[in-house]
Amino acid sequence: METLQEIFSHETELTALQMALRATAVFFIAFALIRIAGRRSFGIRTPIDNILVILLGAILSRAVVGTSPFLPIIVASLTLCVLHRVIGWLFTHYDKFGRVVEGEKIILYENGDFLKNNMRRGLVREEDIMQAVRKATFSDSIEDIDKIYLEHDGEISMIKKYSQKLETTKKRLIHEN
């Protein structure tokens, strides 16, 4: 018990061994906390997810370097993860809650036109949109794109135009079989 007290006590000067043992403990604690928070915390990357990641990093680092008492840090981190889980549950059960907290997608391009007011609202330039087009289509051409959105997580997504060529090919294949 005295060894644990020595490792996890709140001291100003920690040895390399104490910090290594604290880092190992924090690693496994962080793993458990992430499992509690849920998969979305490191997958979806919404503002709420980013807040959790930033706060956990900042708070848990204090446990490694010993700038705050160990147990209160772990309790605070657990509280954040449970809160994140509750907010995630609320998102899945109440659409209005999700729209208020995370916002909604913003349409940036439609019917061959950039929607300048929406672009200003989303703080997006035409060049940002074209960069997303190039990455998604490997082309500078926007003519095959029907709509472009700024998603609530900040990603730019697009929907291709429905192709007459595709429809003709599909009909031909159906008639051949």
N, C-alpha and C positions, 0 to 999 in steps of 0.2 A: 504494500500500500504506500509505503514511503517513497518507493521508486516512482510510482504513478504520480504522486504529489510533486515530486521533483521535476518530472517531465512536463506536467501540465500546469504547474504553478505560474502565477503571473509575476514574472521577473523582468527586470530591465535588461539583463545580460544573459542570453541563452548560449549554451555551447552548441557546436555543430551537431553533436549527437542529439541533443534535445530538439533542435529544429528539424533534424531528419526524422526523428520519431513522431514529432508533431505533424510533419508533412505527410508521413505515411498514414497516420490516424485520420487526418483531414481528407486525404484521398479517398479512403474507404467510406468516411462519413458523407463526403460529397457524392459519391456513387449512390449511396442509399437515399440521399436527399433528392437526387435527380430521378430516381425510380419513384419516389413519392410524388414529385412534381408532375410526372407524366412525360410521355414521349414528345408531346408538342413543345415542351420548354426548349428543346434544342433542335426541333425540326421545322416548325412553322415560321418562326422569326417575326412575330407580330410585335408591336411596341411592348405589350405585356410580357412576352417571352424575353425580349431584350432586357427589360428592367430586371427580371429575375436573374438572368445571367450576369449582368453587371453587378447587382447587389451581392449575389452569392460570392462572386470573385473578390469583391472588396471586403466583405465581412469575413469570409473564411481565411483570407490572407492574414488577417489580424490574429487568427488562432495559430498560424504557423510561426509568425514572428514574435508572438507573445505580447503584443501591445494592449490586449484586453484579456480579461479572464476567459478561460477556455469554455466552460459550460454555458455561460450566457451567450456566447457567440454561436454555439451549436443550437441553442434554443431559438435564438433569433433567426437563424438560417432555416430551421425546421418550420417556424411560423411562416416565413416567406414562401416556402414550398407548398405548405398546406393552403395558404391564401391563393397561390397560383393555381392549384388544383381546383379550388372552389370557383375561382373566376372562370377557368376552363369549363367546368360543369355548367355554370350559368350561361356561357356562350352557346353550349350545345342545346340547352333547354329553352332559352329565351332569345329569339332573334333580335328583338329591340335592344336588349342589353348588349349584344355583340356589336350592333351598328353604332350604338352610342360610344362604347369604349374603343372599338377598333376602327370605326368609320366604314364607309362603303367604297366600292370601286368607283373610279372616275373615268368616264369615256373621254379619250383624247383625240380620236380620229374616227370618222364615220362618213360614209358616202363620198369618199375621195377628198374630204376636207379635214384639216387640223382644227380642232375646237379650241381656239385661243383662250377663251374665258376659263375653260376647264383646265387648260395647260397652266395658266397663271395660278389657279386655285391649287393645283397639285405641285406647283413649283417645278414644272418640267419644261425643258426647251425642245424645240423641234429636233435638234441634234441628238438629244437623249433618246427620243423616240426612234430616230433613224439608226442609232447604235443598236437598240434592241431589235429592230427589223433585221439589220445585218447579222446579228448573232443568231437569230432564230431561223432566218431563211437563207443565209449565206449569199445574200444579194443586196444591192442598193435599191432595188425596185420595190415600190410600195403598191404597185398596181394590182397585185394578187391579194392584197390585204383588205378585208371588209371593215373590221373594227379593231381599235387598239385601246387597251384599258391600263390605267394605273391602279393596281390592286391595293387592297388595304395594307398589305405588308411592304409596299413600296416597289414591288416588281412590276415591270411593264409586260403585259401579255397581249397576244393578238389572235384574231380569228381570220382565217383565210376566206376568201370569197368562194362561194359554191361554184364549182366548175361545171360548165356545160359539157366540156370534154369528158369529165368523169362520169356524168350522167349518161352520155351517149355510150361510153365504154361499158358501163354497168348494164344498160339495156341490151347491148349486143351480146354480152356474156350470158345474160338470162335467156335470150332467144336461142343461143347456140346450144344450151344445155337442155 
